[in-house]
Amino acid sequence: MIGDWIDIGWVNEIPVRGSRTVPVAGGEEIAVFRTADGRIFALANRCPHKGGPLSQGIVHGHSVACPLHNWQIALSTGEAQGEDKGCTPVIPVKISGGRVLLCRASTLKAAA
């Protein structure tokens, strides 16, 4: 841990157009996504529709498709796209020296 940030590993440990999950003690896991253009995003690992595991969805552009009902969730905002309504918590991310850091306070809040 680096102050207010949790170091979860190297950027290259997250597959391009894929994700990995980060367990949170006493709470829900966090899904960390890497897009084709190399950007990193983090969301609570649950779709706002039926709670599907977003980490198992397909990443395309800056969205992920929920594996249960194909809801499209914007990685930057957590908002459902199109006519669907709902939002999943977004976790601030920063990259430092090739390491992925998650905002500690937001991670714990999203997992509560």
Residue pairs with C-beta under 8 A, 6 or more apart in sequence:
1 7
1 104
2 96
2 101
4 103
4 104
4 105
5 94
5 96
5 101
5 102
5 103
5 104
6 22
6 101
6 102
6 103
6 104
6 107
7 99
7 100
7 101
8 22
8 32
8 99
8 100
8 101
8 102
9 20
9 99
9 100
10 98
10 99
10 100
11 34
11 38
11 40
11 95
11 98
11 99
11 100
12 98
13 20
14 20
14 32
14 33
14 34
14 40
14 100
15 34
16 34
16 35
16 36
16 38
17 34
17 35
17 36
17 58
17 59
17 60
18 33
18 34
18 59
19 31
19 32
19 33
19 34
19 54
19 55
19 57
19 59
19 64
20 31
20 32
20 55
21 29
21 30
21 31
21 32
21 45
21 55
22 29
22 30
22 31
22 32
22 42
22 102
22 107
23 29
24 30
24 107
24 108
24 110
24 111
26 111
27 108
27 110
27 111
27 112
28 44
28 45
28 46
28 110
28 111
29 45
29 55
29 111
30 42
30 43
30 44
30 45
30 91
30 102
30 107
30 110
30 111
31 42
31 43
31 44
31 45
31 53
31 54
31 55
31 64
32 40
32 41
32 42
32 93
32 100
32 102
33 40
33 41
33 42
33 43
33 55
33 59
33 64
33 75
34 40
34 59
35 41
35 59
35 61
35 62
35 75
36 59
36 61
39 62
39 75
40 93
40 95
40 100
41 62
41 75
41 76
41 90
41 93
42 90
42 91
42 92
42 93
42 102
42 107
43 54
43 64
43 73
43 75
43 78
43 88
43 89
43 90
43 91
44 78
44 88
44 89
44 91
44 110
44 111
45 53
45 54
45 55
46 52
46 53
46 54
46 88
47 53
47 54
47 66
47 68
47 69
47 71
47 73
47 86
47 88
48 71
48 73
48 78
48 80
48 86
48 87
48 88
49 66
49 68
49 69
49 71
49 80
49 84
49 86
50 66
50 68
50 69
52 66
52 67
52 68
52 69
52 71
53 67
54 64
54 66
54 73
54 88
56 67
57 64
57 65
57 66
57 67
57 73
58 64
58 65
58 67
59 75
62 74
62 75
62 76
63 72
63 73
63 74
63 75
63 81
64 72
64 73
64 75
65 71
65 72
65 73
66 72
66 73
71 80
71 81
71 84
71 86
72 80
72 81
72 82
72 84
73 79
73 80
73 81
73 88
74 80
74 81
76 90
77 87
77 90
78 87
78 88
78 89
78 90
79 86
79 87
80 86
80 87
89 106
89 109
89 110
90 106
91 102
91 103
91 106
91 107
91 110
92 102
92 103
92 106
93 100
93 101
93 102
93 103
94 101
95 101
